[in-house]
Amino acid sequence: MQETPVKNFALPSAFSLFALTAATLLVACTEAPPPPAAEVRPIIQGSQLRFPPGHPQLSLLKTTAAVQATTLSVDLPARLVWNEERTQRIYAPFAGRVTQIRVDLGQAVSKGASLLSVSSPEFGAAQADAAKAMTDAKVTEKALARQKELFEAGIAARKDLELADADAARAQAEADRANARTRLYGGSHQVNQQLHLMADVSGTVVERNVNPGQELRSEQSGPGMPALFVITDPTQLWVQIDAKEADVATLKPGSTFDLLVQALPGQVFKGKVVAAADFIDPNTRTIKIRGAIANPQRLLKAEMLGTARIQRQLGQGVVVPASGVFLRGTQHRVFVETAPGTFEVREVVLTYEGAKESVVGSGLAIGDKVVTDNGLLLAREFRMAADLPKKNPMAEPEQPAAVK
């Protein structure tokens, strides 16, 4: 009888048990990673916030030393306009049709030069009135002479002579008025309806808003309507400056300022204040200042926007960058670094607040280091350190209670 071999089924189970045991020992022998280090946060001691040495936020807190207040550069918005004392805007005083244009844009003209001719029936009526007035003046003058002869002969009464004299005077006055009106626009003694518009100032034609054959209406003249011609001297311009109330004392008539224009980088133009308004604009809360500036090379153009820079004289106090001053409620505050890594909050009183620099009248001394960058980050650290003192790892540990 053949013997049947016996299969060993215990070998796979023993191998699995050995592998499981080896894996367990391997895991047990592997060292667990250390827990992450807790973040070291600044602490509050009294009124000061102290950072640990080498804290990463210290590199973000840049400081600037307060300096003595002497003069301060103040930049104010400015706009260039034509010098109105050397500018004339030409409008049509009578309705009519343009027949001839004698000047063009950019052309230099002298005082008394004819700019434009217009065929105007309205002006023709004014010429006719002048001719009638001259005729009436001649008639009344002859009647006066006749009354004088009759009065001297004892035929006419004095009353008639006086009435003739009054009529002659009225007629002559009307003739003078009518003639002066027509002469103002280049009219002659003839009724030809030819209206001539002339320049009353010498300068350059900087605007032209008329075309040949254009129909003109007298109601199109006046403020808010475009002028037919604008003549001015572009070598002399005005500068309109919007000043704050605190800067008015510096911008008195006769004081000087520097004009900077973005379109002309690196160039500084000198100007002088010629007038200042006596009221504050209720919309912008600024005061209008007028300055005059020479423009011999005609680099500056009307309606350019620029910056008027003035040097304001300061009194007592220190100057700090405006970025280092914060307003909480109605009180201004600054962060001062009293020692490396140590900061405190100080309440200050400003005597001037500008876009770039502010003047502190009290609360700071010369040389105090004011935080000018990331002040809001420092304020947040102050608040967190004050709200969570027990969670700060650098705070003094609590003493354990006595064992009873």
matplotlib code that plots the C-alpha trace (Angstrom):
import matplotlib.pyplot as plt

x = [0.0, 1.5, 2.0, 0.3, 2.6, 1.4, 1.2, 2.6, 0.0, 1.7, 4.5, 2.6, 1.0, 4.4, 5.9, 3.1, 3.4, 7.2, 6.6, 4.0, 6.3, 9.2, 7.0, 5.8, 9.3, 10.4, 7.5, 8.3, 12.0, 11.2, 11.5, 8.4, 9.1, 9.4, 6.4, 6.7, 8.1, 5.6, 5.7, 7.3, 5.2, 5.9, 4.7, 3.4, 5.2, 3.6, 2.8, 5.5, 5.5, 8.7, 9.7, 12.1, 15.5, 15.6, 11.8, 10.9, 8.5, 11.2, 12.6, 9.2, 9.0, 11.1, 11.6, 12.5, 14.0, 12.0, 13.8, 13.6, 10.8, 12.3, 10.8, 8.5, 7.9, 4.2, 2.8, -0.5, -2.5, -2.2, -3.6, -2.2, -4.6, -4.3, -3.2, -6.6, -4.9, -3.4, -6.2, -9.2, -12.1, -13.8, -17.6, -20.1, -22.0, -24.4, -25.9, -24.6, -22.6, -18.8, -17.4, -13.6, -11.3, -7.9, -6.1, -5.5, -4.6, -1.1, -0.7, 0.7, -1.5, -1.0, -3.5, -6.0, -5.6, -8.7, -9.6, -12.9, -15.4, -19.1, -22.0, -24.6, -27.9, -28.1, -24.9, -26.3, -29.2, -26.7, -24.9, -28.2, -29.0, -25.7, -26.3, -29.7, -28.3, -25.7, -28.3, -30.5, -27.5, -26.8, -30.5, -30.7, -27.4, -28.8, -32.0, -30.0, -28.0, -31.2, -32.7, -29.6, -29.9, -33.6, -33.0, -30.2, -32.6, -35.2, -37.6, -37.4, -37.9, -35.1, -37.3, -37.2, -33.4, -33.0, -35.2, -33.2, -30.0, -31.3, -32.4, -29.0, -27.2, -29.4, -29.0, -25.2, -25.1, -27.1, -24.8, -21.7, -23.2, -24.2, -20.9, -18.9, -20.9, -20.1, -16.5, -16.0, -16.5, -14.7, -17.8, -17.6, -20.0, -21.5, -24.2, -22.4, -23.4, -19.7, -18.8, -15.1, -14.0, -10.6, -8.0, -7.7, -4.5, -1.3, -0.6, -1.2, -4.4, -4.7, -8.3, -10.4, -14.0, -15.3, -15.5, -16.1, -19.7, -20.8, -24.0, -23.5, -26.1, -25.7, -27.3, -24.3, -22.0, -21.3, -20.1, -20.4, -20.3, -17.2, -15.5, -14.8, -11.2, -9.0, -6.0, -3.4, 0.2, 1.4, 4.7, 2.9, 0.6, -1.5, -1.3, -4.5, -3.5, -5.9, -4.4, -5.4, -6.3, -3.0, -1.0, -2.6, -0.2, 2.7, 1.0, 0.8, 1.0, 4.6, 5.7, 7.4, 6.7, 8.1, 5.9, 6.4, 4.6, 4.4, 4.7, 8.1, 10.0, 13.1, 12.2, 11.2, 9.5, 9.6, 6.3, 5.0, 1.7, -0.2, -3.6, -5.5, -9.3, -11.0, -13.3, -13.1, -14.7, -17.5, -17.1, -13.4, -12.6, -9.7, -8.8, -8.0, -4.5, -3.5, 0.1, 2.0, 4.7, 7.0, 6.9, 9.4, 10.1, 6.4, 7.0, 4.0, 0.5, -2.8, -4.9, -1.8, -2.0, 1.0, 2.1, 2.9, 5.6, 6.1, 8.4, 6.4, 8.1, 7.4, 7.5, 8.1, 7.8, 9.3, 8.7, 7.9, 6.6, 2.9, 2.7, 3.8, 0.8, -2.5, -5.8, -7.9, -11.1, -10.0, -6.6, -3.4, -0.9, 2.5, 4.5, 8.0, 10.9, 12.4, 15.0, 15.8, 12.7, 10.7, 7.9, 5.3, 2.3, 2.3, -0.4, 0.7, -0.7, -0.3, 0.3, 0.4, -0.8, 0.4, 0.4, 4.0, 5.1, 3.4, 4.5, 4.1, 3.8, 3.9, 4.4, 7.7, 11.2, 14.0, 15.6, 12.6, 12.4, 8.8, 7.6, 6.8, 6.2, 3.7, 2.3, -1.0, 0.9, 2.4, -1.0, -2.3, 0.5, -0.3, -3.9, -3.2, -0.6, -3.1, -6.0, -4.2, -1.4, -1.8, -1.3, 2.0, 4.8, 7.1, 4.8, 5.9, 4.7, 2.0, 3.1, 1.7, -0.7, 0.7, 0.1, -2.2]
y = [0.0, 3.4, 5.9, 9.3, 12.3, 14.7, 18.4, 21.0, 23.7, 25.4, 27.0, 29.9, 30.9, 30.9, 33.1, 35.7, 35.8, 36.4, 39.3, 40.9, 40.7, 42.3, 45.2, 45.9, 46.0, 48.3, 50.8, 50.7, 51.4, 54.4, 57.7, 60.0, 63.6, 66.4, 68.7, 72.1, 74.9, 77.3, 80.8, 83.3, 86.4, 89.9, 90.8, 93.9, 95.3, 98.4, 100.7, 99.1, 96.2, 94.1, 91.8, 89.0, 89.4, 88.3, 88.4, 88.3, 91.3, 93.6, 93.8, 95.1, 98.0, 100.8, 104.0, 107.6, 110.1, 113.2, 116.4, 120.0, 121.9, 124.9, 124.9, 122.5, 121.9, 122.0, 120.9, 122.4, 121.7, 124.3, 125.0, 127.3, 129.8, 132.8, 136.1, 137.9, 141.3, 140.5, 138.6, 139.6, 137.5, 138.6, 138.2, 139.4, 142.5, 142.3, 139.5, 138.9, 136.7, 136.3, 137.7, 137.7, 136.2, 138.0, 136.1, 132.5, 130.4, 131.1, 134.3, 137.4, 140.5, 144.1, 146.4, 147.8, 145.1, 144.0, 140.4, 139.7, 141.3, 140.6, 141.7, 142.8, 144.4, 145.2, 147.1, 148.8, 150.0, 151.4, 153.2, 154.7, 155.9, 157.6, 159.3, 160.5, 161.8, 163.8, 165.3, 166.3, 167.9, 170.0, 171.1, 172.1, 173.9, 176.0, 176.7, 177.9, 180.2, 181.6, 182.2, 184.0, 186.4, 187.0, 187.6, 190.1, 191.9, 192.0, 189.9, 186.5, 186.0, 184.8, 181.7, 180.7, 181.1, 178.9, 176.2, 176.2, 176.0, 173.0, 171.2, 171.7, 170.3, 167.2, 166.5, 166.9, 164.5, 161.9, 162.3, 161.8, 158.7, 157.1, 157.9, 156.5, 153.2, 152.7, 153.7, 151.1, 148.4, 150.0, 151.7, 154.7, 157.6, 155.5, 152.9, 149.8, 147.2, 146.2, 145.3, 145.0, 143.3, 144.6, 143.6, 145.8, 144.1, 142.9, 139.2, 135.8, 134.2, 131.2, 130.3, 130.6, 129.4, 131.0, 129.8, 131.7, 132.3, 131.5, 133.1, 134.9, 135.8, 138.5, 136.2, 133.8, 136.3, 136.4, 134.2, 130.5, 130.9, 130.2, 133.4, 133.9, 134.7, 134.7, 136.9, 136.8, 137.0, 133.4, 134.5, 135.6, 133.1, 133.0, 130.1, 129.3, 127.6, 125.8, 126.5, 125.3, 127.7, 127.0, 127.9, 131.3, 133.2, 131.8, 132.7, 136.5, 138.8, 139.2, 135.8, 133.3, 129.6, 126.9, 125.3, 121.7, 120.2, 116.5, 117.0, 118.7, 116.5, 118.0, 121.6, 124.1, 127.4, 130.4, 132.2, 135.1, 135.5, 138.5, 138.1, 136.0, 135.5, 136.6, 133.7, 129.9, 127.7, 125.8, 122.8, 122.2, 124.1, 125.8, 129.4, 130.5, 132.0, 133.7, 133.7, 135.0, 133.2, 134.1, 131.8, 133.3, 130.0, 129.1, 125.7, 126.0, 125.8, 127.0, 124.4, 122.4, 120.9, 121.2, 121.5, 124.7, 124.1, 126.6, 126.7, 127.1, 128.6, 126.5, 127.4, 125.1, 121.3, 118.4, 117.0, 113.4, 111.5, 111.6, 107.8, 107.5, 109.4, 107.6, 109.0, 107.2, 109.0, 112.6, 111.9, 111.6, 108.9, 107.6, 104.5, 105.2, 102.8, 103.5, 100.7, 97.9, 95.8, 97.9, 100.2, 102.4, 104.5, 108.3, 110.8, 113.8, 117.2, 118.2, 121.8, 120.9, 117.8, 117.4, 114.7, 113.7, 115.3, 116.4, 118.8, 117.6, 120.4, 118.3, 114.7, 114.1, 115.3, 115.7, 112.3, 110.1, 107.1, 107.0, 103.9, 104.9, 101.5, 98.8, 100.8, 99.0, 95.7, 97.0, 98.2, 94.7, 93.2, 95.7, 94.6, 90.9, 91.1, 93.0, 90.7, 87.3, 87.8, 84.2, 82.6, 84.4, 82.0, 84.8, 86.0, 85.3, 81.8, 81.6, 80.5, 77.1, 77.1, 75.9, 72.3, 71.9]
z = [0.0, -1.1, 1.7, 1.2, 2.0, 4.7, 3.8, 6.3, 6.7, 9.7, 7.7, 6.2, 9.6, 11.3, 8.6, 8.8, 12.6, 12.2, 9.8, 12.0, 15.0, 13.0, 11.8, 15.3, 16.6, 13.8, 14.5, 18.2, 17.6, 15.2, 17.2, 16.9, 15.4, 17.9, 18.3, 16.5, 18.6, 19.9, 18.4, 20.7, 20.9, 22.2, 25.7, 27.4, 30.4, 31.7, 28.7, 26.5, 24.1, 24.1, 21.3, 21.9, 20.2, 16.6, 16.2, 12.5, 12.7, 13.9, 10.4, 9.2, 11.7, 10.3, 12.3, 11.5, 14.0, 14.7, 13.6, 14.6, 12.8, 10.8, 7.3, 5.6, 1.9, 1.1, -2.2, -3.4, -6.5, -9.2, -12.7, -15.4, -17.1, -19.4, -17.9, -18.0, -17.8, -21.2, -22.8, -25.0, -26.0, -29.2, -29.5, -32.2, -31.0, -33.9, -35.9, -39.4, -41.8, -41.8, -45.0, -44.3, -41.7, -41.5, -38.8, -37.9, -34.9, -33.6, -35.5, -33.7, -33.9, -32.7, -31.0, -33.4, -36.1, -37.9, -37.2, -38.8, -41.2, -41.0, -43.2, -40.6, -41.3, -37.6, -37.8, -40.9, -38.8, -36.3, -39.1, -40.4, -36.9, -36.8, -40.2, -39.1, -35.8, -37.7, -40.0, -37.1, -35.4, -38.5, -38.7, -35.1, -35.4, -38.3, -36.4, -33.4, -35.6, -37.0, -33.6, -32.5, -35.4, -34.7, -31.0, -31.7, -34.1, -31.3, -33.2, -31.4, -27.7, -25.4, -24.7, -28.3, -28.3, -25.3, -26.7, -29.9, -28.0, -26.0, -29.2, -30.8, -27.7, -27.6, -31.3, -31.1, -28.1, -30.0, -33.0, -30.9, -29.3, -32.6, -34.2, -31.3, -31.5, -35.1, -34.8, -32.1, -34.7, -37.6, -39.2, -41.5, -42.3, -45.1, -44.5, -45.8, -43.1, -42.9, -39.3, -38.4, -35.2, -34.0, -31.4, -28.3, -27.1, -28.7, -28.5, -30.2, -31.4, -29.2, -30.0, -33.2, -33.2, -36.5, -40.1, -43.4, -44.1, -40.6, -39.3, -36.1, -33.5, -30.8, -28.2, -28.7, -27.0, -23.3, -20.4, -21.1, -24.9, -27.0, -28.2, -31.9, -31.1, -27.9, -28.0, -25.2, -24.4, -23.8, -22.3, -19.1, -17.5, -14.3, -11.8, -9.8, -6.5, -4.1, -0.7, 2.8, 5.5, 7.3, 4.2, 3.5, 5.8, 3.6, 0.3, 0.8, -2.3, -3.2, -1.9, -4.2, -5.0, -7.3, -10.0, -11.0, -14.0, -14.6, -18.4, -17.9, -15.4, -13.8, -14.6, -11.9, -12.7, -10.4, -9.7, -7.5, -5.7, -6.9, -5.2, -2.7, -2.2, 0.9, 1.2, 1.5, -1.1, 0.7, -1.5, -1.4, 1.8, 0.0, -0.7, -4.2, -4.7, -7.9, -9.0, -12.0, -13.9, -16.8, -19.8, -22.2, -24.1, -24.0, -22.6, -20.2, -21.7, -20.4, -18.5, -17.6, -14.1, -11.8, -8.2, -6.4, -3.8, -1.0, 2.0, 5.1, 8.2, 11.3, 14.9, 17.9, 17.4, 15.5, 12.0, 11.4, 8.3, 8.0, 7.7, 11.4, 12.8, 13.5, 14.5, 17.1, 17.7, 18.0, 19.4, 17.3, 18.3, 17.3, 18.1, 19.5, 19.8, 23.3, 23.1, 20.6, 20.3, 22.8, 21.7, 23.4, 22.3, 22.7, 22.3, 20.4, 19.3, 15.7, 14.6, 10.9, 9.0, 5.5, 2.9, 3.4, 6.7, 9.9, 12.7, 16.3, 18.8, 21.9, 22.8, 21.0, 21.3, 18.8, 18.1, 19.1, 16.8, 15.3, 13.6, 10.0, 8.3, 9.3, 12.2, 11.9, 12.4, 15.6, 16.8, 16.3, 18.3, 21.1, 21.1, 21.0, 23.8, 26.0, 25.3, 25.7, 28.4, 29.8, 26.4, 25.8, 26.4, 27.5, 30.2, 33.8, 34.9, 37.5, 40.9, 42.0, 44.9, 48.3, 49.0, 52.1]

ax = plt.figure().add_subplot(projection="3d")
ax.plot(x, y, z, "-o")
ax.set_aspect("equal")
plt.show()
